Amino acid sequence: MLLAFGLLGITVPALAAPPDLPLYREFRDWQTACDNTGRCEAKGFSREEGSDAISVVRVTREAGPAGAIEIVLESDTGFDRADIRIAGGGSKRGGPRVDPTLWSGESAGDGGGQLMLRDPAGAVAFLSGLRNADSLRLGKAGTVSLDGMTAALLAMDDAQGRVGTATALIRRGD
């Protein structure tokens, strides 16, 4: 019996524990924040030089194995879905490889715009298309740097215990 507890004591420290929550970390041009319930948000934003316009890419994931995911593209000036472009890092230009009908919200107008993507498969496909890119351009509304996005999303996956699982955004498993 004592031997069994001794073996248990050896294996328990080897198990990786998720980070303590709440969590706030910065990764180059991106930030990740998770509250004490396990809900996490990663954000990248940009302010164009010589312009007051602000553009944001926000990825929000609820806690739990079936936690909903939402991606929001937002700018304080209007932008058109057709003008969204992925740039650099060997990515093909021409925009996200996601069915534009999956996006909801209003993206045009002087008062700003916001598009939301809540389809899990569409969100994973969109983020995969951004992984090796340098930036995401929201037309004339501005450009959001993707430098640090992968690390920010990996921190989100880690905080929620998703690394190596089928629900991970970055290091997927079975």
Backbone as a chain_set.jsonl record, in Angstrom:
{"seq": "MLLAFGLLGITVPALAAPPDLPLYREFRDWQTACDNTGRCEAKGFSREEGSDAISVVRVTREAGPAGAIEIVLESDTGFDRADIRIAGGGSKRGGPRVDPTLWSGESAGDGGGQLMLRDPAGAVAFLSGLRNADSLRLGKAGTVSLDGMTAALLAMDDAQGRVGTATALIRRGD", "coords": {"N": [[0.831, -1.191, 0.0], [1.901, 1.278, 0.825], [3.867, 1.469, -1.1], [2.316, 1.871, -3.406], [1.279, 4.446, -2.939], [3.68, 5.811, -2.963], [4.478, 5.503, -5.644], [2.428, 6.895, -6.856], [2.961, 9.446, -5.933], [5.236, 9.987, -7.378], [4.36, 10.139, -10.027], [2.375, 12.125, -10.101], [3.508, 14.824, -9.886], [4.563, 14.991, -12.443], [2.504, 15.493, -14.161], [1.164, 17.99, -16.207], [-0.127, 21.051, -15.188], [-2.804, 23.3, -15.893], [-2.317, 26.865, -16.403], [-2.567, 29.203, -13.658], [-5.627, 30.869, -13.056], [-7.132, 34.095, -12.769], [-5.663, 35.096, -15.95], [-3.279, 37.055, -17.663], [-1.529, 37.947, -20.481], [0.994, 39.197, -22.697], [1.913, 39.065, -26.098], [4.003, 40.077, -28.283], [2.35, 41.825, -30.661], [-0.118, 41.109, -29.709], [-2.573, 40.215, -27.193], [-3.551, 38.123, -24.477], [-6.191, 37.29, -22.374], [-7.658, 35.704, -19.633], [-10.434, 34.987, -17.642], [-11.411, 34.225, -14.208], [-13.227, 32.181, -14.538], [-12.444, 30.746, -16.694], [-13.037, 31.655, -19.201], [-11.737, 32.99, -22.145], [-9.956, 35.531, -23.986], [-8.358, 36.642, -26.876], [-6.565, 39.257, -28.379], [-5.72, 41.327, -31.111], [-4.619, 44.408, -32.256], [-4.559, 47.486, -34.106], [-3.291, 50.661, -34.786], [-3.302, 52.821, -37.303], [-0.518, 54.59, -38.586], [-0.576, 58.096, -38.595], [-3.299, 58.194, -38.609], [-6.462, 58.153, -36.958], [-7.915, 55.903, -36.872], [-8.907, 52.737, -35.605], [-8.375, 49.291, -35.662], [-9.453, 45.977, -34.912], [-8.865, 42.554, -34.123], [-10.537, 40.055, -32.556], [-10.583, 37.169, -30.621], [-12.645, 35.072, -28.961], [-13.23, 32.665, -26.475], [-15.287, 30.472, -24.799], [-15.216, 28.776, -21.608], [-14.661, 25.245, -20.93], [-15.203, 21.968, -22.474], [-16.988, 22.139, -24.63], [-16.945, 24.785, -25.192], [-18.033, 27.768, -26.648], [-16.855, 29.515, -29.577], [-15.881, 32.679, -30.825], [-15.092, 34.931, -33.376], [-14.225, 38.22, -33.93], [-14.081, 40.866, -36.16], [-13.267, 44.16, -36.184], [-13.708, 47.668, -36.567], [-13.322, 51.188, -36.131], [-13.986, 52.62, -38.284], [-15.804, 52.127, -41.319], [-15.702, 49.025, -43.213], [-15.426, 46.754, -45.958], [-16.549, 43.438, -46.522], [-15.454, 42.235, -48.776], [-13.032, 43.486, -48.984], [-11.288, 42.436, -47.157], [-8.121, 41.219, -46.448], [-5.496, 38.84, -46.315], [-2.12, 39.095, -45.566], [1.323, 38.581, -46.436], [3.961, 36.375, -45.132], [3.992, 34.175, -46.812], [1.402, 33.562, -47.313], [-1.479, 33.244, -49.398], [-2.749, 35.912, -51.161], [-5.954, 37.508, -51.152], [-7.877, 37.171, -49.322], [-9.639, 35.766, -46.441], [-9.99, 32.217, -46.178], [-12.723, 31.406, -45.894], [-16.163, 30.842, -45.988], [-17.933, 33.652, -46.951], [-20.548, 33.984, -46.148], [-20.718, 32.996, -43.619], [-20.022, 34.96, -41.884], [-21.429, 37.396, -39.758], [-23.12, 40.497, -39.082], [-22.49, 44.053, -39.339], [-20.513, 45.734, -41.632], [-20.009, 48.068, -42.955], [-20.052, 51.635, -43.33], [-19.857, 54.95, -41.911], [-19.788, 55.04, -39.177], [-18.329, 52.958, -38.193], [-17.605, 49.417, -38.056], [-18.435, 45.921, -37.657], [-17.768, 42.524, -37.857], [-18.79, 39.191, -37.242], [-17.841, 35.859, -36.521], [-19.081, 32.811, -35.77], [-19.18, 30.142, -36.234], [-17.797, 27.069, -35.442], [-16.091, 25.346, -37.082], [-15.592, 27.058, -39.232], [-14.284, 29.128, -37.876], [-11.914, 27.866, -37.004], [-10.791, 27.265, -39.507], [-10.441, 29.87, -40.531], [-8.596, 30.973, -38.658], [-6.461, 29.224, -39.078], [-5.716, 30.008, -41.628], [-4.6, 32.452, -41.014], [-2.368, 31.919, -39.499], [0.39, 31.796, -40.48], [0.681, 34.227, -41.629], [1.427, 37.77, -41.998], [-0.158, 39.993, -41.525], [-3.552, 41.218, -41.226], [-5.671, 42.811, -43.288], [-8.223, 45.16, -43.143], [-9.53, 46.365, -45.387], [-9.791, 49.815, -46.156], [-10.02, 50.476, -43.552], [-7.955, 49.672, -41.905], [-4.957, 47.914, -40.784], [-4.252, 44.938, -39.089], [-1.73, 43.684, -37.132], [-0.392, 40.406, -37.152], [1.574, 39.414, -35.647], [2.515, 37.555, -33.046], [0.068, 36.387, -32.671], [-0.261, 33.542, -32.88], [1.09, 32.616, -30.573], [-0.477, 33.874, -28.629], [-2.962, 32.603, -28.988], [-2.2, 29.995, -28.423], [-1.588, 30.258, -25.72], [-4.161, 30.71, -24.8], [-5.374, 28.24, -25.44], [-3.818, 26.628, -23.725], [-4.449, 27.653, -21.163], [-7.08, 26.869, -21.01], [-6.876, 24.161, -20.988], [-6.768, 22.787, -23.425], [-4.696, 22.093, -25.17], [-3.354, 19.729, -27.365], [-5.756, 18.476, -27.76], [-8.8, 17.797, -29.62], [-10.193, 20.16, -29.717], [-8.425, 22.241, -29.61], [-6.969, 25.309, -30.761], [-4.462, 25.785, -31.796], [-2.293, 23.767, -31.192], [-3.39, 21.023, -32.073], [-4.874, 17.857, -31.276], [-5.981, 14.466, -31.036]], "CA": [[0.0, 0.0, 0.0], [2.805, 2.413, 0.873], [4.522, 1.525, -2.404], [1.366, 2.465, -4.352], [1.267, 5.889, -2.711], [4.981, 6.318, -3.406], [4.45, 5.606, -7.102], [1.508, 7.977, -7.186], [3.676, 10.686, -5.667], [6.222, 10.202, -8.438], [3.719, 10.475, -11.296], [1.529, 13.31, -10.024], [4.198, 16.049, -10.27], [4.881, 14.992, -13.867], [1.348, 15.966, -14.918], [1.167, 19.436, -16.407], [-1.351, 21.717, -14.748], [-3.042, 24.543, -16.622], [-1.903, 28.044, -15.646], [-3.529, 29.767, -12.713], [-6.536, 31.874, -13.605], [-7.132, 34.743, -14.074], [-4.396, 35.143, -16.68], [-3.106, 38.13, -18.641], [-0.191, 37.884, -21.08], [1.195, 39.903, -23.961], [2.767, 38.396, -27.07], [4.272, 41.048, -29.346], [1.233, 42.736, -30.942], [-1.356, 40.471, -29.256], [-2.775, 40.006, -25.761], [-4.499, 37.083, -24.074], [-6.716, 37.448, -21.021], [-8.634, 34.689, -19.229], [-10.97, 35.308, -16.324], [-11.35, 33.112, -13.26], [-14.135, 31.103, -14.948], [-11.836, 30.047, -17.818], [-13.374, 32.329, -20.466], [-10.525, 33.654, -22.619], [-10.043, 36.414, -25.144], [-7.086, 37.071, -27.459], [-6.818, 40.446, -29.198], [-4.673, 42.036, -31.824], [-5.203, 45.631, -32.776], [-3.606, 48.348, -34.772], [-3.63, 52.058, -35.056], [-2.522, 53.219, -38.475], [0.223, 55.835, -38.426], [-1.194, 59.228, -39.265], [-4.746, 58.019, -38.632], [-7.084, 57.855, -35.668], [-8.698, 54.67, -37.031], [-8.452, 51.572, -34.845], [-8.926, 48.014, -36.124], [-9.26, 44.938, -33.898], [-9.269, 41.159, -34.311], [-10.763, 39.515, -31.215], [-10.967, 35.758, -30.583], [-13.168, 34.778, -27.632], [-13.579, 31.254, -26.297], [-15.863, 30.146, -23.495], [-14.579, 27.651, -20.927], [-15.281, 23.931, -21.059], [-14.935, 21.229, -23.705], [-17.864, 22.58, -25.72], [-16.953, 26.243, -25.136], [-18.273, 28.451, -27.925], [-15.803, 30.402, -30.065], [-16.347, 33.792, -31.644], [-14.061, 35.821, -33.906], [-14.797, 39.512, -34.292], [-13.264, 41.849, -36.871], [-13.936, 45.402, -35.814], [-13.001, 48.914, -36.836], [-14.154, 52.36, -35.873], [-14.422, 53.104, -39.594], [-16.404, 51.023, -42.067], [-14.904, 48.216, -44.133], [-16.244, 45.841, -46.742], [-16.098, 42.037, -46.46], [-14.658, 41.937, -49.969], [-11.723, 44.127, -48.865], [-10.474, 41.774, -46.137], [-6.986, 40.566, -47.095], [-4.413, 38.261, -45.537], [-0.894, 39.516, -46.242], [2.649, 38.176, -45.987], [4.235, 35.056, -44.577], [3.752, 33.115, -47.784], [-0.029, 33.32, -47.504], [-2.018, 33.704, -50.67], [-3.617, 37.081, -51.0], [-7.291, 37.285, -51.666], [-8.828, 37.132, -48.232], [-9.761, 34.557, -45.643], [-10.551, 31.053, -46.849], [-13.937, 31.084, -45.148], [-17.376, 31.255, -46.688], [-18.341, 34.96, -46.435], [-21.891, 33.938, -45.567], [-20.602, 32.617, -42.213], [-19.827, 36.181, -41.102], [-22.634, 38.189, -39.527], [-22.833, 41.836, -38.586], [-22.437, 45.168, -40.282], [-19.122, 46.119, -41.827], [-19.887, 49.298, -43.738], [-20.618, 52.839, -42.747], [-18.906, 55.861, -41.294], [-19.772, 54.836, -37.738], [-17.558, 51.781, -37.841], [-18.188, 48.157, -38.463], [-18.085, 44.729, -36.904], [-18.184, 41.237, -38.411], [-18.621, 38.114, -36.276], [-17.827, 34.484, -37.017], [-19.364, 31.947, -34.619], [-19.159, 28.754, -36.675], [-16.529, 26.508, -34.972], [-15.229, 24.895, -38.183], [-15.199, 28.257, -39.957], [-13.314, 29.852, -37.053], [-10.642, 27.139, -37.074], [-10.262, 27.463, -40.863], [-9.999, 31.256, -40.642], [-7.374, 31.137, -37.871], [-5.4, 28.481, -39.773], [-5.276, 30.858, -42.728], [-3.85, 33.586, -40.478], [-1.226, 31.474, -38.692], [1.711, 32.134, -41.007], [0.608, 35.524, -42.303], [1.979, 38.904, -41.256], [-1.185, 40.957, -41.134], [-4.902, 41.116, -41.769], [-6.099, 44.158, -43.679], [-9.668, 45.358, -43.211], [-9.729, 47.414, -46.387], [-9.277, 51.133, -45.778], [-10.181, 50.64, -42.109], [-6.674, 49.494, -41.243], [-4.258, 46.639, -40.81], [-3.962, 44.365, -37.777], [-0.555, 42.822, -37.143], [-0.618, 39.05, -36.638], [2.783, 39.054, -34.925], [2.164, 37.161, -31.686], [-1.255, 35.756, -32.631], [-0.166, 32.105, -32.603], [1.436, 32.46, -29.157], [-1.639, 34.291, -27.835], [-3.972, 31.543, -29.069], [-1.657, 28.837, -27.706], [-1.79, 30.546, -24.293], [-5.588, 30.497, -24.56], [-5.559, 26.784, -25.424], [-3.174, 26.096, -22.53], [-5.229, 28.066, -19.991], [-8.336, 26.126, -21.004], [-6.586, 22.726, -20.998], [-7.111, 22.251, -24.746], [-3.523, 21.696, -25.951], [-3.326, 18.299, -27.659], [-7.115, 17.941, -27.91], [-9.45, 18.132, -30.891], [-10.762, 21.51, -29.664], [-7.355, 23.244, -29.577], [-6.862, 26.169, -31.939], [-3.095, 25.773, -32.317], [-1.698, 22.418, -31.13], [-4.515, 20.082, -32.055], [-4.633, 16.429, -31.118], [-7.138, 13.62, -31.375]], "C": [[0.873, 1.251, 0.0], [3.519, 2.591, -0.463], [3.608, 2.177, -3.44], [1.303, 3.978, -4.176], [2.573, 6.526, -3.153], [5.021, 6.473, -4.912], [3.537, 6.737, -7.546], [2.193, 9.326, -6.992], [4.699, 11.007, -6.738], [5.539, 10.674, -9.714], [2.911, 11.765, -11.239], [2.292, 14.587, -10.394], [4.514, 16.115, -11.766], [3.713, 15.486, -14.721], [1.387, 17.486, -15.02], [-0.174, 20.016, -15.992], [-1.55, 22.981, -15.572], [-2.609, 25.739, -15.774], [-2.996, 28.497, -14.687], [-4.366, 30.832, -13.409], [-6.908, 32.844, -12.5], [-5.719, 34.864, -14.644], [-4.398, 36.349, -17.613], [-1.674, 38.053, -19.151], [-0.172, 38.657, -22.382], [2.199, 39.143, -24.81], [2.928, 39.328, -28.267], [3.075, 41.965, -29.553], [-0.118, 42.19, -30.482], [-1.364, 40.333, -27.741], [-3.746, 38.853, -25.553], [-4.906, 37.349, -22.634], [-7.756, 36.36, -20.782], [-9.129, 35.056, -17.84], [-10.951, 34.068, -15.434], [-12.325, 31.983, -13.577], [-13.555, 30.278, -16.096], [-12.224, 30.614, -19.173], [-12.156, 33.145, -20.885], [-10.788, 34.506, -23.849], [-8.626, 36.772, -25.579], [-7.394, 38.211, -28.414], [-5.546, 40.918, -29.873], [-5.301, 43.289, -32.383], [-4.124, 46.54, -33.315], [-4.161, 49.747, -34.884], [-2.712, 52.478, -36.192], [-1.789, 54.53, -38.184], [-0.45, 56.942, -39.218], [-2.709, 59.155, -39.319], [-5.247, 57.738, -37.224], [-7.879, 56.556, -35.709], [-8.066, 53.53, -36.232], [-9.155, 50.338, -35.398], [-8.554, 46.943, -35.113], [-9.656, 43.579, -34.462], [-9.371, 40.592, -32.903], [-11.25, 38.077, -31.324], [-11.381, 35.453, -29.15], [-13.581, 33.32, -27.574], [-14.103, 31.052, -24.894], [-15.143, 28.937, -22.912], [-15.316, 26.35, -21.219], [-15.053, 23.296, -22.41], [-15.779, 21.68, -24.887], [-17.943, 24.105, -25.772], [-17.071, 26.88, -26.506], [-17.101, 29.36, -28.27], [-16.439, 31.485, -30.923], [-15.13, 34.597, -32.085], [-14.763, 37.091, -34.351], [-13.732, 40.34, -34.997], [-13.984, 43.17, -36.682], [-13.068, 46.604, -36.161], [-13.926, 50.078, -36.527], [-14.494, 53.104, -37.159], [-14.934, 51.905, -40.378], [-15.404, 50.283, -42.944], [-15.834, 47.232, -44.818], [-15.675, 44.432, -46.636], [-15.165, 41.696, -47.612], [-13.255, 42.525, -49.887], [-10.83, 43.492, -47.812], [-9.382, 40.976, -46.84], [-5.998, 40.035, -46.067], [-3.134, 38.596, -46.281], [0.347, 38.92, -45.592], [2.749, 36.756, -45.492], [3.974, 33.915, -45.525], [2.287, 32.811, -47.995], [-0.447, 33.831, -48.869], [-2.931, 34.88, -50.402], [-4.989, 36.758, -51.562], [-8.304, 37.108, -50.57], [-8.897, 35.793, -47.539], [-10.412, 33.427, -46.43], [-11.746, 30.532, -46.046], [-15.111, 31.607, -45.955], [-17.857, 32.594, -46.12], [-19.733, 34.961, -45.816], [-21.86, 33.511, -44.1], [-20.434, 33.834, -41.303], [-21.159, 36.9, -40.946], [-22.217, 39.561, -39.012], [-22.762, 42.836, -39.714], [-20.995, 45.635, -40.404], [-18.948, 47.421, -42.583], [-20.508, 50.466, -42.999], [-19.568, 53.669, -42.058], [-18.778, 55.634, -39.795], [-18.988, 53.621, -37.3], [-18.26, 50.517, -38.268], [-17.668, 47.003, -37.638], [-18.632, 43.508, -37.624], [-17.879, 40.162, -37.385], [-18.684, 36.764, -36.972], [-17.981, 33.578, -35.807], [-19.381, 30.472, -34.977], [-17.816, 28.133, -36.277], [-15.587, 26.071, -36.095], [-14.737, 26.083, -39.002], [-14.149, 29.052, -39.204], [-11.946, 29.187, -37.113], [-9.996, 27.332, -38.443], [-9.721, 28.88, -41.033], [-8.683, 31.458, -39.901], [-6.205, 30.38, -38.489], [-4.845, 29.296, -40.927], [-4.443, 32.039, -42.27], [-2.531, 33.185, -39.834], [0.134, 31.912, -39.201], [1.734, 33.458, -41.756], [1.199, 36.61, -41.406], [0.901, 39.844, -40.738], [-2.52, 40.628, -41.787], [-5.369, 42.538, -42.04], [-7.616, 44.192, -43.813], [-9.959, 46.514, -44.162], [-9.087, 48.71, -45.948], [-9.341, 51.363, -44.273], [-8.875, 50.44, -41.358], [-6.155, 48.076, -41.318], [-3.966, 46.194, -39.386], [-2.766, 43.441, -37.928], [-0.922, 41.461, -36.559], [0.603, 38.539, -35.88], [2.433, 38.789, -33.457], [0.832, 36.445, -31.582], [-1.174, 34.277, -32.253], [0.155, 31.857, -31.135], [0.259, 32.832, -28.261], [-2.718, 33.215, -27.828], [-3.502, 30.274, -28.365], [-1.811, 29.036, -26.195], [-3.249, 30.34, -23.903], [-5.88, 28.999, -24.473], [-5.006, 26.178, -24.138], [-3.991, 26.416, -21.282], [-6.528, 27.279, -19.869], [-8.12, 24.612, -21.051], [-6.889, 22.057, -22.326], [-5.914, 21.753, -25.55], [-3.512, 20.181, -26.116], [-4.699, 17.662, -27.789], [-7.689, 18.377, -29.258], [-10.021, 19.545, -30.893], [-9.703, 22.608, -29.604], [-7.346, 24.053, -30.869], [-5.488, 26.065, -32.582], [-2.489, 24.374, -32.314], [-2.795, 21.387, -30.945], [-4.025, 18.653, -31.868], [-5.877, 15.67, -31.531], [-8.313, 13.881, -30.465]], "O": [[0.606, 2.188, -0.753], [3.751, 3.715, -0.908], [4.078, 2.957, -4.269], [1.276, 4.714, -5.162], [2.581, 7.649, -3.658], [5.542, 7.469, -5.416], [3.84, 7.451, -8.502], [2.019, 10.239, -7.799], [4.998, 12.176, -6.982], [6.081, 11.525, -10.419], [2.778, 12.439, -12.261], [1.76, 15.385, -11.165], [4.715, 17.208, -12.298], [3.908, 15.858, -15.878], [1.617, 18.178, -14.029], [-1.227, 19.526, -16.399], [-0.582, 23.661, -15.913], [-2.542, 25.632, -14.55], [-4.178, 28.215, -14.879], [-3.869, 31.592, -14.24], [-6.992, 32.418, -11.348], [-4.725, 34.752, -13.926], [-5.399, 36.63, -18.272], [-0.723, 38.089, -18.37], [-1.181, 38.76, -23.08], [3.205, 38.643, -24.308], [2.079, 39.357, -29.158], [2.804, 42.809, -28.699], [-1.157, 42.751, -30.829], [-0.318, 40.333, -27.092], [-4.652, 38.638, -26.357], [-4.059, 37.605, -21.779], [-8.625, 36.122, -21.621], [-8.336, 35.398, -16.962], [-10.526, 32.994, -15.859], [-12.259, 30.927, -12.949], [-14.101, 29.23, -16.441], [-11.779, 30.101, -20.2], [-11.605, 33.902, -20.086], [-11.7, 34.248, -24.635], [-7.794, 37.158, -24.757], [-8.364, 38.15, -29.171], [-4.46, 40.91, -29.293], [-6.403, 43.241, -32.928], [-2.939, 46.382, -33.02], [-5.362, 49.955, -35.057], [-1.489, 52.485, -36.048], [-2.359, 55.458, -37.611], [-0.845, 56.748, -40.367], [-3.344, 59.962, -39.998], [-4.537, 57.155, -36.404], [-8.453, 56.148, -34.7], [-6.844, 53.385, -36.193], [-10.373, 50.334, -35.581], [-7.474, 46.986, -34.524], [-10.646, 43.457, -35.182], [-8.407, 40.641, -32.14], [-12.214, 37.796, -32.036], [-10.572, 35.561, -28.23], [-14.202, 32.8, -28.502], [-13.449, 31.415, -23.917], [-14.53, 28.162, -23.646], [-16.451, 26.358, -21.694], [-14.748, 23.984, -23.385], [-15.328, 21.608, -26.03], [-18.891, 24.66, -26.327], [-16.301, 26.569, -27.415], [-16.439, 29.906, -27.388], [-17.403, 31.242, -31.649], [-14.252, 34.908, -31.28], [-15.768, 37.044, -35.06], [-12.619, 40.496, -34.495], [-15.172, 43.288, -36.985], [-11.842, 46.552, -36.057], [-15.147, 49.972, -36.643], [-15.21, 54.105, -37.128], [-14.523, 50.775, -40.113], [-14.391, 50.843, -43.362], [-16.908, 46.92, -44.304], [-14.458, 44.249, -46.657], [-14.199, 40.953, -47.438], [-12.372, 42.112, -50.638], [-9.715, 43.964, -47.593], [-9.667, 40.16, -47.716], [-5.701, 40.699, -45.074], [-3.057, 38.407, -47.495], [0.421, 38.772, -44.372], [1.76, 36.025, -45.437], [3.755, 32.787, -45.084], [1.944, 31.912, -48.762], [0.167, 34.745, -49.42], [-3.782, 34.833, -49.515], [-5.145, 35.832, -52.359], [-9.486, 36.913, -50.851], [-8.299, 34.812, -47.981], [-11.291, 33.668, -47.258], [-11.77, 29.389, -45.59], [-15.047, 32.691, -46.534], [-18.16, 32.675, -44.929], [-20.059, 35.856, -45.037], [-22.864, 33.647, -43.402], [-20.674, 33.753, -40.098], [-21.93, 37.0, -41.901], [-21.086, 39.749, -38.562], [-22.949, 42.504, -40.885], [-20.333, 45.899, -39.4], [-17.814, 47.833, -42.826], [-21.382, 50.292, -42.148], [-18.516, 53.163, -41.666], [-17.763, 55.999, -39.201], [-18.992, 53.29, -36.114], [-19.379, 50.552, -38.781], [-16.614, 47.085, -37.008], [-19.815, 43.457, -37.963], [-16.838, 40.203, -36.729], [-19.477, 36.556, -37.891], [-17.127, 33.566, -34.92], [-19.579, 29.631, -34.1], [-16.777, 28.617, -36.726], [-14.4, 26.397, -36.06], [-13.58, 26.106, -39.421], [-13.225, 29.594, -39.81], [-10.93, 29.868, -37.257], [-8.786, 27.541, -38.532], [-8.654, 29.069, -41.618], [-7.75, 32.048, -40.447], [-5.069, 30.85, -38.428], [-3.641, 29.28, -41.179], [-3.657, 32.578, -43.05], [-1.66, 34.033, -39.642], [0.961, 32.364, -38.409], [2.707, 33.77, -42.441], [1.437, 36.396, -40.218], [1.026, 40.417, -39.655], [-2.6, 39.871, -42.755], [-5.451, 43.363, -41.13], [-8.214, 43.366, -44.503], [-10.561, 47.515, -43.775], [-7.971, 48.714, -45.429], [-8.78, 52.336, -43.771], [-8.705, 50.992, -40.271], [-6.81, 47.171, -41.835], [-3.487, 46.982, -38.57], [-2.781, 42.524, -38.749], [-1.672, 41.376, -35.586], [0.661, 37.366, -35.513], [2.091, 39.715, -32.721], [0.489, 35.941, -30.512], [-1.932, 33.812, -31.402], [-0.444, 30.98, -30.513], [0.022, 32.179, -27.245], [-3.321, 32.942, -26.79], [-4.309, 29.554, -27.776], [-2.13, 28.09, -25.474], [-3.543, 29.856, -22.81], [-6.552, 28.543, -23.548], [-5.643, 25.318, -23.53], [-4.2, 25.546, -20.436], [-7.02, 27.048, -18.765], [-9.088, 23.858, -21.144], [-7.233, 20.875, -22.354], [-6.107, 21.044, -26.538], [-3.642, 19.438, -25.143], [-4.805, 16.442, -27.916], [-7.118, 19.225, -29.943], [-10.31, 20.084, -31.962], [-10.047, 23.789, -29.553], [-7.675, 23.538, -31.937], [-5.362, 26.239, -33.794], [-2.196, 23.85, -33.388], [-3.088, 20.943, -29.835], [-2.91, 18.3, -32.253], [-6.715, 16.174, -32.279], [-9.362, 13.253, -30.615]]}, "num_chains": 1, "name": "protein.A"}
